[in-house]
């Protein structure tokens, strides 16, 4: 892909006041060579342009028609990856989100598993209600949360007041082998007095429906517990239940620093396409002030 396009040459011709015959003489010359030779001939417009195109973003935009994404791409695709990475923070977040569409669903799920759990949970909340998440979680995941080392036992027992007495009696009897009686508060106190192993066995022996009910009350009361489900459990649900477009839209809640890292997973050509969405003035300014060697290379042709 070349930047030596008709619109650029037409701009040079008009800016420098060159005739068609003069342009024919410069047919095989680069932009830099045309401007240099005209400057040496005393063409004041060429002298001014030679200075401004390395200092004035607006002049650069006009010279290379950078508002055209194809012309941006012609430059970006030749830049080292390290330079392209430095352009990513200049993109709008919506442009990064659009870039996610280049990934397959499998790739999106893989990346969701690698980001901090908090970001994954935020994405899941965009796709499902809290109740839906609990309803779709495998029972083993519920057990993992309810009996996890960081589960506040007192908080769990407090939420067991929403479990009918019959089920509390059943789980006590399942581990003690003795008939359990008493009020809801008394039954919960009996569960609290169980040894650690018996306590966990009792919780896991709850009927699945009641286990989901308990997990919902616990997690909805303190959202940190949603982060205790495995990342793979979340992505399995998302991949099974959602369309790619919905997932991409939901990922808009992810912090941009993680979205930028995701873009680096793209092949260089696709990454360059994403970066063409950069604001034209920001791009021109970056070429002048951050990547002058890239600019000089294209001016030289």
N, C-alpha and C positions, 0 to 999 in steps of 0.2 A: 504494500500500500504506500502511495507516495503523496507527499504534501505539495508537490510541484503541480498543482491543479490549475485549471483555466481561471477560476475565480481569483486565485492568488496572483497569477501573472497579470490579470486584468487590473487588479488593484495596484500593482506595481506600475503598470503602464500609465494609469490615470494619475497616480500620486506623483510620479516623476515627470509627467508630461511628455511621454515618449510616443513617437509616431509608430505606425505599423511597420515601416521599413526599419526603424531602429530596433524594434522588437524582434524582427527577423534576424538581425545581426546577433542578438542575444539568445537565439533559439536554444542553444545548447548550454547556456550558462545557468548557474545556480542563482538563487535569490541574492545570496551574499555577493557573488561576482557582479551581478547587474548593478546592485547598489554601490559597490566599491568603485566600479569603473565610472559610473555616472558622477560619483562624488569627486573622483580624481579629475573629471572634466569640468568641475566647478558647479555641477548641478546642485543648487542650494537645497532643493527638496530632498535629494538623495542624502546630502550631509545630515539634514535634520532627522530623516528617517533612520539612518544608521545609528544615531544616538538614541532615539526614542524606542526603537524596537527592542532594545535591551534594558530599558528603564521604565517604559510606559505600558502597562497592561492593556489599555484600550487600543493602542497602536498595534500591539501584538495580536489582539483579537481580530482586528480588521485585516491585518496582513495575512494571517493563516486561516481566516474564517472559522475561528474556534467555536463559534456558536453551533456549528455543524458537528454533531457527534462523530461522524466519520473522520473528520479531521483531527478531533481529539484522539480518537482511537489510533490513528496513524502514528501519533507521537507516543501514546501510552504503551502500545504493544511492543515498542522497541526499548522501553525503559527497563532497567534491572528491577527484579522483584522487590529489592529493598527500597527502591524509590517509589514504586507503586504502593507499597505498604504505607508509606508516609502520606499518601494522598487519601487513604481510607478515612482518617479522622475528619477530612474536609467534606465528606459526603453527608447528606441529610440522612437521618435514621430510616426514613421511608425508602431511600435508595438501597440501603443495606438489606432491608426486608425484601425488596424486590429481587435482590441477588439470591435470596434463599430459594427462589423458584428454579434456579439452575440445578439444584440438588435433587436426587431421587428421594423417595420417602424413606428408604432404608438409611440413606446418608443423614437425613434430618434426624431420625431416631437415634442414630449413633452419636450425633453431636449433642442431642438433648441429654444423653446419658453422661456426657463428659462435663457439662457445665455444672456450677454449684446447684445443689438440690433446691435451694430457695428459688432459683430462676426456673427450674423445671416445674416446681409446684405452681408458680405464678402462671406459667403457660397452661398447665392442666386446668387451673381455675377459670381460664378464659374459654375453655372448651366444655367443661362440665360443672355442674353444681357440686358442692361438697357432699351432699347426700348421694349423688350419682357416683362419685369417686369411691365412696365407701361401699356402695352396692356392687360395684364392679371389681373390687379388689378380691383376689383369691383369699380363702380363709387362712392360709398360712401367713399371709401378710398381716392379717388382723391379729393373729397370735403373736407375731413378731413385735407389733406395736404394743399390745396389751401387756406382754410379759417382758418387754425390753428393760435393760438395766436402768434406762433414764426415765422410765415411767414412774410418775409420782404415785406411790401406792395409796396415799391418803386421798389424792384427787380421784383416782380410779374408784375407790370404795365409795366416795361421795356420790359419784355418778351412777353407782349401782342401785341407788334408790329408785331409778327409773326402770329397773328390771323387776318384773312380777315376783312375788315371794316364792311361788312354786318353783321357779327356775333356780333361785338362790338355794332352796332346800335341796334340790337335785344335785347341785354341784358340791355342796357340803357332804351329802351322803355318798357321793361317788368317790370321795377321797378318805372319808372317815369310816364308812361302812355302818354308820349309826344314824338313826332317825334324827332329822333336824327340825326344830320348832322355834317359834318366836316371832316377834314383829320384824318388819323389814330392817330396822336399825339393829336389832339383836342378831339377825342372821348375818348382816354385814360385819358385825363385830366378831362373830364366830369365824368368818372368813379371814379377818384381819389377824386372828390369833393362830392361824395355820402356819406351819413351818414353810420356809421358802419354796421347797420343791412341791409340797402339797398345795400351797397357795397357787402356784403357776399351773399345776395340773387342774385345779378347780376352775380357774379362769378359762383354760383351753377346753374344758368339758362343757362350757355353756352351749346351748343350742345355737347353731349358726345365725339364725335370725336375731336372737338376743345379743349375740356377740357383735353383730353389725350395729345394732341399736346402741350398745354400750360404746363402741368405737366412735360412732357418729357424735354422741354427746361429748365424749372426751375431746375429740379432734376439733369439733366446731367451737368448743369452749376455749380451746387453746390451739391455734393453728400450727404451732411448732410441731405438733405430733404428725401432721401430714408429711413432714420431711423425713419421718422415720420409715415410710414405705420405701422399698427398693426402687431405684431409678428404672430398672428394667421392668418392674411391674407397671409403672406409669407409661412407659413407652409402648409396652405391649397393648395396653388399653387404648392408647391414642392411635396406634397403627391399625388396630382392629376396628375402631369405632368412627374414625374421622377421615375426611378427604384431605388431600395434600393442600389444597387452597385454604381450607379452614385452619390447618396446622400452621401454615406460613403466616396467616393473619394473626393467629394467637401468639406467635413468637415475637410479635412486636413489643410485648411487655418486657422482653429480655434486655438487660443493660447493654448499651451499644458496644462496650468493650468486648463482650463475648460475641456479639454479632460480627464485629470486625475480625476476630480470630476465626470465626466460621468462614468468612470470605477467603481466608488464606488457604482453605482446603480446596478451593476451585483451581482448575487448570489455569495456566497463565493467560490463555486467550479469553477465557470466560471472566476471569478477574478483571482483565482490561476492559471488557464490555461493561461490567458493573461500574468501574471507575469513570467511564465516559459520562456518567450522570452528574459528575462534579460540577458545581457552579462555574460558569465560564470565566468570570473575573478571578475567582480563587485559583483556578487552574493557570491562567496567564500569569498571575502574581507568583505562583509557585515556580513556574518555569524560569522567571526572571530572577527571583531571589533565592530559590533553593536548588534548582537544577539548571544553572546557566550552561553547563557543558552539554546537556541534552538540547537546549535551545540552539546553542552554537552549531551543533551537529546538523540540525535541520535547516538552519539558515544557510549553512555551507553547501547543503544539497548532497 
